[in-house]
Amino acid sequence: MSAGPTWEGGGRHPGWPARLGPLRVDAGLVALRPPRLFDASTWSRLRLRDQAHLEDWEPTAVGGWYDRNSAMSWPAQWSSLRASARRGQALPFVITVDGELAGQITVGNVVRGALRSAWVGYWVAADRARGGVATAALALVVDHCFGEAGLHRLEATVRPENAASLRVLGKAGFREEGLFLRYLDVAGDWRDHLCFAITAEETSPEGLVRRLVAQGRARTA
């Protein structure tokens, strides 16, 4: 259970920390929880193993893949995610399948006031990339954002070549809004990205989780 919101002007970020799910899909029992410091070894093992699966879709960063994804690099990333969450700027979660870490999903650049908007990004381990894990995680986080977290709009950007992520966004009900030319430096070059978005009205009244269940794509646990 998550703490109740005490936002605007300070206090605990509404919607974080929180534990979401579980939701049963073909791959297993999917749930979301805040990242932990002792996730380092598992996180690093997955990231290093899945370089070929992940690197083409992630922003270019300083240092090599090993340096950025070794267990030693996790404490700084974990601390940064937690600090952003405590400032109300992000809602970071790890994705678990049957209790084991299988990826991350992060809601970032949270803007309150009249906009109440954010972006969402995610990655899932290669051996969990099928079976509905990403779709379930996205449904859980969208419902949470439009519920307890008090947001109104979520945006996701994805390279046109990323067919798997395009399928996930489509299943979740995100709609395409346009093409951002040379939007983000990914894998060493400026890449075009498609922009997808969803608003609270587009998920009401049942929410995305109940929609997935009604479609036979998931079961509540």
C-alpha positions as a Markdown table, in Angstrom:
| # | Residue | x | y | z |
|---|---|---|---|---|
| 1 | Met | 0.0 | 0.0 | 0.0 |
| 2 | Ser | 1.2 | 3.5 | -0.7 |
| 3 | Ala | 1.0 | 6.5 | 1.5 |
| 4 | Gly | -1.8 | 9.0 | 0.9 |
| 5 | Pro | -1.0 | 12.2 | -1.1 |
| 6 | Thr | 0.0 | 15.3 | 0.7 |
| 7 | Trp | 1.2 | 17.3 | -2.4 |
| 8 | Glu | 1.0 | 20.6 | -3.5 |
| 9 | Gly | 3.7 | 22.7 | -1.9 |
| 10 | Gly | 5.7 | 19.9 | -0.1 |
| 11 | Gly | 5.3 | 16.7 | 1.7 |
| 12 | Arg | 5.2 | 13.2 | 0.3 |
| 13 | His | 4.9 | 12.9 | -3.5 |
| 14 | Pro | 1.4 | 11.6 | -4.3 |
| 15 | Gly | 1.6 | 8.1 | -5.6 |
| 16 | Trp | 5.1 | 7.3 | -4.4 |
| 17 | Pro | 6.3 | 5.2 | -2.8 |
| 18 | Ala | 3.8 | 2.5 | -3.8 |
| 19 | Arg | 3.5 | -1.2 | -4.6 |
| 20 | Leu | 1.3 | -2.0 | -7.6 |
| 21 | Gly | -0.3 | -5.2 | -8.7 |
| 22 | Pro | 0.1 | -8.1 | -8.9 |
| 23 | Leu | -1.4 | -8.9 | -12.3 |
| 24 | Arg | -1.2 | -12.4 | -13.8 |
| 25 | Val | -0.2 | -12.7 | -17.5 |
| 26 | Asp | 1.2 | -15.5 | -19.5 |
| 27 | Ala | 4.8 | -14.8 | -18.3 |
| 28 | Gly | 3.8 | -14.9 | -14.6 |
| 29 | Leu | 2.7 | -12.6 | -11.8 |
| 30 | Val | 3.7 | -9.0 | -12.6 |
| 31 | Ala | 4.0 | -6.4 | -9.9 |
| 32 | Leu | 5.8 | -3.0 | -9.4 |
| 33 | Arg | 7.7 | -1.7 | -6.4 |
| 34 | Pro | 10.2 | 1.1 | -5.7 |
| 35 | Pro | 13.8 | 0.3 | -6.5 |
| 36 | Arg | 16.0 | -0.9 | -3.7 |
| 37 | Leu | 19.7 | -0.5 | -3.0 |
| 38 | Phe | 20.2 | -4.2 | -2.9 |
| 39 | Asp | 18.8 | -4.6 | -6.4 |
| 40 | Ala | 22.3 | -3.9 | -7.7 |
| 41 | Ser | 23.6 | -7.4 | -8.5 |
| 42 | Thr | 20.4 | -8.6 | -10.2 |
| 43 | Trp | 19.9 | -5.3 | -12.1 |
| 44 | Ser | 23.5 | -5.4 | -13.3 |
| 45 | Arg | 23.4 | -9.0 | -14.3 |
| 46 | Leu | 20.3 | -8.4 | -16.5 |
| 47 | Arg | 21.6 | -5.2 | -18.0 |
| 48 | Leu | 25.0 | -6.6 | -18.9 |
| 49 | Arg | 23.5 | -9.8 | -20.3 |
| 50 | Asp | 20.9 | -8.0 | -22.4 |
| 51 | Gln | 23.1 | -5.3 | -23.9 |
| 52 | Ala | 22.2 | -6.3 | -27.5 |
| 53 | His | 18.5 | -6.3 | -26.6 |
| 54 | Leu | 18.5 | -2.9 | -24.9 |
| 55 | Glu | 21.3 | -0.7 | -26.3 |
| 56 | Asp | 19.7 | 0.4 | -29.6 |
| 57 | Trp | 16.7 | 1.9 | -27.8 |
| 58 | Glu | 18.3 | 3.8 | -24.9 |
| 59 | Pro | 19.8 | 7.3 | -24.8 |
| 60 | Thr | 23.5 | 7.7 | -25.5 |
| 61 | Ala | 25.4 | 8.3 | -22.3 |
| 62 | Val | 28.9 | 8.9 | -21.1 |
| 63 | Gly | 31.0 | 5.8 | -20.6 |
| 64 | Gly | 30.7 | 2.3 | -21.9 |
| 65 | Trp | 27.8 | -0.1 | -21.4 |
| 66 | Tyr | 29.7 | -2.1 | -18.7 |
| 67 | Asp | 30.7 | 1.1 | -16.8 |
| 68 | Arg | 27.1 | 2.4 | -16.8 |
| 69 | Asn | 25.5 | -1.0 | -15.9 |
| 70 | Ser | 27.9 | -2.6 | -13.5 |
| 71 | Ala | 26.7 | -3.3 | -9.9 |
| 72 | Met | 29.0 | -0.4 | -8.7 |
| 73 | Ser | 27.0 | 2.1 | -10.8 |
| 74 | Trp | 23.6 | 1.1 | -9.3 |
| 75 | Pro | 23.9 | 3.0 | -6.0 |
| 76 | Ala | 24.3 | 6.4 | -7.7 |
| 77 | Gln | 21.4 | 5.6 | -10.1 |
| 78 | Trp | 19.2 | 4.4 | -7.2 |
| 79 | Ser | 20.0 | 7.5 | -5.1 |
| 80 | Ser | 19.1 | 9.8 | -8.1 |
| 81 | Leu | 15.8 | 8.0 | -8.7 |
| 82 | Arg | 14.9 | 8.2 | -5.1 |
| 83 | Ala | 15.8 | 11.8 | -4.8 |
| 84 | Ser | 13.7 | 12.7 | -7.9 |
| 85 | Ala | 10.8 | 10.8 | -6.4 |
| 86 | Arg | 11.1 | 12.6 | -3.1 |
| 87 | Arg | 11.1 | 15.9 | -4.9 |
| 88 | Gly | 7.9 | 14.9 | -6.7 |
| 89 | Gln | 9.6 | 14.8 | -10.1 |
| 90 | Ala | 9.3 | 11.1 | -10.8 |
| 91 | Leu | 7.7 | 7.8 | -9.9 |
| 92 | Pro | 10.4 | 5.1 | -10.4 |
| 93 | Phe | 9.5 | 1.4 | -10.1 |
| 94 | Val | 11.1 | -1.9 | -10.8 |
| 95 | Ile | 9.1 | -4.6 | -12.6 |
| 96 | Thr | 9.0 | -8.0 | -10.9 |
| 97 | Val | 7.8 | -11.3 | -12.4 |
| 98 | Asp | 7.0 | -14.0 | -9.8 |
| 99 | Gly | 8.9 | -11.8 | -7.3 |
| 100 | Glu | 12.1 | -11.5 | -9.4 |
| 101 | Leu | 13.4 | -8.3 | -10.8 |
| 102 | Ala | 12.7 | -8.3 | -14.6 |
| 103 | Gly | 12.9 | -4.6 | -15.7 |
| 104 | Gln | 12.1 | -1.0 | -14.8 |
| 105 | Ile | 9.3 | 1.4 | -15.5 |
| 106 | Thr | 9.8 | 5.1 | -14.7 |
| 107 | Val | 7.4 | 8.1 | -14.8 |
| 108 | Gly | 9.6 | 11.1 | -15.2 |
| 109 | Asn | 9.5 | 14.9 | -15.7 |
| 110 | Val | 6.3 | 15.1 | -13.6 |
| 111 | Val | 4.8 | 18.6 | -14.0 |
| 112 | Arg | 1.9 | 19.6 | -11.6 |
| 113 | Gly | -0.3 | 22.7 | -11.7 |
| 114 | Ala | -2.5 | 23.1 | -14.8 |
| 115 | Leu | -0.6 | 20.5 | -16.9 |
| 116 | Arg | -0.3 | 17.4 | -14.6 |
| 117 | Ser | 1.7 | 15.6 | -17.2 |
| 118 | Ala | 4.7 | 13.3 | -17.3 |
| 119 | Trp | 6.5 | 10.8 | -19.6 |
| 120 | Val | 6.8 | 7.1 | -19.1 |
| 121 | Gly | 9.7 | 4.8 | -20.1 |
| 122 | Tyr | 10.4 | 1.2 | -19.5 |
| 123 | Trp | 12.7 | -1.8 | -20.3 |
| 124 | Val | 12.1 | -5.5 | -19.7 |
| 125 | Ala | 14.7 | -8.3 | -19.6 |
| 126 | Ala | 15.1 | -10.2 | -22.8 |
| 127 | Asp | 13.8 | -13.5 | -21.4 |
| 128 | Arg | 10.7 | -11.7 | -20.1 |
| 129 | Ala | 10.1 | -9.6 | -23.3 |
| 130 | Arg | 7.1 | -11.7 | -24.3 |
| 131 | Gly | 4.2 | -12.9 | -22.3 |
| 132 | Gly | 2.5 | -9.6 | -21.5 |
| 133 | Val | 5.0 | -8.3 | -18.9 |
| 134 | Ala | 5.5 | -4.8 | -20.4 |
| 135 | Thr | 1.8 | -4.4 | -21.2 |
| 136 | Ala | 0.8 | -5.3 | -17.7 |
| 137 | Ala | 3.4 | -3.0 | -16.1 |
| 138 | Leu | 2.3 | -0.1 | -18.3 |
| 139 | Ala | -1.3 | -0.7 | -17.4 |
| 140 | Leu | -0.6 | -0.8 | -13.7 |
| 141 | Val | 1.5 | 2.4 | -13.8 |
| 142 | Val | -1.0 | 4.3 | -16.0 |
| 143 | Asp | -3.9 | 3.5 | -13.7 |
| 144 | His | -1.8 | 4.6 | -10.7 |
| 145 | Cys | -0.8 | 7.8 | -12.4 |
| 146 | Phe | -4.3 | 8.7 | -13.2 |
| 147 | Gly | -5.5 | 7.7 | -9.8 |
| 148 | Glu | -3.5 | 8.2 | -6.6 |
| 149 | Ala | -0.7 | 10.1 | -8.4 |
| 150 | Gly | -3.2 | 12.7 | -9.7 |
| 151 | Leu | -1.8 | 13.1 | -13.2 |
| 152 | His | -3.9 | 13.8 | -16.3 |
| 153 | Arg | -1.6 | 13.0 | -19.3 |
| 154 | Leu | 1.2 | 10.5 | -20.0 |
| 155 | Glu | 3.5 | 10.6 | -23.0 |
| 156 | Ala | 5.9 | 8.0 | -24.4 |
| 157 | Thr | 8.4 | 8.4 | -27.2 |
| 158 | Val | 9.7 | 5.5 | -29.2 |
| 159 | Arg | 11.8 | 4.9 | -32.3 |
| 160 | Pro | 9.7 | 3.9 | -35.3 |
| 161 | Glu | 12.0 | 0.8 | -35.6 |
| 162 | Asn | 11.1 | -0.5 | -32.1 |
| 163 | Ala | 8.2 | -2.8 | -33.1 |
| 164 | Ala | 8.0 | -4.5 | -29.7 |
| 165 | Ser | 7.5 | -1.2 | -27.9 |
| 166 | Leu | 5.0 | 0.0 | -30.5 |
| 167 | Arg | 2.9 | -3.1 | -29.9 |
| 168 | Val | 3.0 | -2.5 | -26.1 |
| 169 | Leu | 1.8 | 1.1 | -26.4 |
| 170 | Gly | -0.9 | 0.1 | -28.8 |
| 171 | Lys | -2.3 | -2.6 | -26.5 |
| 172 | Ala | -2.3 | -0.2 | -23.7 |
| 173 | Gly | -4.4 | 2.3 | -25.6 |
| 174 | Phe | -1.8 | 5.0 | -26.3 |
| 175 | Arg | -2.5 | 7.0 | -29.5 |
| 176 | Glu | 0.1 | 8.3 | -31.9 |
| 177 | Glu | 0.4 | 12.1 | -31.8 |
| 178 | Gly | 3.2 | 12.8 | -34.3 |
| 179 | Leu | 6.9 | 12.3 | -35.3 |
| 180 | Phe | 9.7 | 14.1 | -33.5 |
| 181 | Leu | 12.6 | 14.5 | -36.0 |
| 182 | Arg | 16.1 | 13.9 | -34.7 |
| 183 | Tyr | 14.6 | 14.0 | -31.2 |
| 184 | Leu | 17.0 | 12.1 | -29.0 |
| 185 | Asp | 20.6 | 10.9 | -29.2 |
| 186 | Val | 20.3 | 7.1 | -29.1 |
| 187 | Ala | 23.0 | 4.6 | -29.8 |
| 188 | Gly | 25.3 | 7.3 | -31.0 |
| 189 | Asp | 23.1 | 9.3 | -33.4 |
| 190 | Trp | 20.2 | 11.6 | -33.4 |
| 191 | Arg | 17.1 | 9.5 | -33.9 |
| 192 | Asp | 13.5 | 10.2 | -35.0 |
| 193 | His | 10.9 | 9.2 | -32.4 |
| 194 | Leu | 7.2 | 8.8 | -32.6 |
| 195 | Cys | 5.2 | 10.5 | -29.8 |
| 196 | Phe | 2.4 | 8.6 | -28.1 |
| 197 | Ala | 0.1 | 9.8 | -25.4 |
| 198 | Ile | -2.9 | 8.9 | -23.3 |
| 199 | Thr | -5.1 | 11.0 | -21.0 |
| 200 | Ala | -7.2 | 10.1 | -17.9 |
| 201 | Glu | -10.4 | 10.5 | -19.9 |
| 202 | Glu | -9.2 | 7.8 | -22.4 |
| 203 | Thr | -8.9 | 5.2 | -19.6 |
| 204 | Ser | -12.1 | 5.9 | -17.8 |
| 205 | Pro | -14.3 | 4.6 | -16.3 |
| 206 | Glu | -12.7 | 1.1 | -16.0 |
| 207 | Gly | -9.0 | 1.8 | -16.2 |
| 208 | Leu | -6.4 | -0.1 | -18.2 |
| 209 | Val | -6.0 | -3.0 | -15.9 |
| 210 | Arg | -9.7 | -3.9 | -16.0 |
| 211 | Arg | -9.6 | -3.4 | -19.7 |
| 212 | Leu | -6.8 | -5.9 | -20.1 |
| 213 | Val | -8.7 | -8.3 | -17.9 |
| 214 | Ala | -11.9 | -7.9 | -20.0 |
| 215 | Gln | -9.9 | -8.6 | -23.1 |
| 216 | Gly | -8.5 | -11.8 | -21.7 |
| 217 | Arg | -4.9 | -10.4 | -21.7 |
| 218 | Ala | -4.5 | -10.6 | -17.9 |
| 219 | Arg | -6.1 | -11.8 | -14.7 |
| 220 | Thr | -6.2 | -10.2 | -11.3 |
| 221 | Ala | -4.3 | -12.2 | -8.7 |
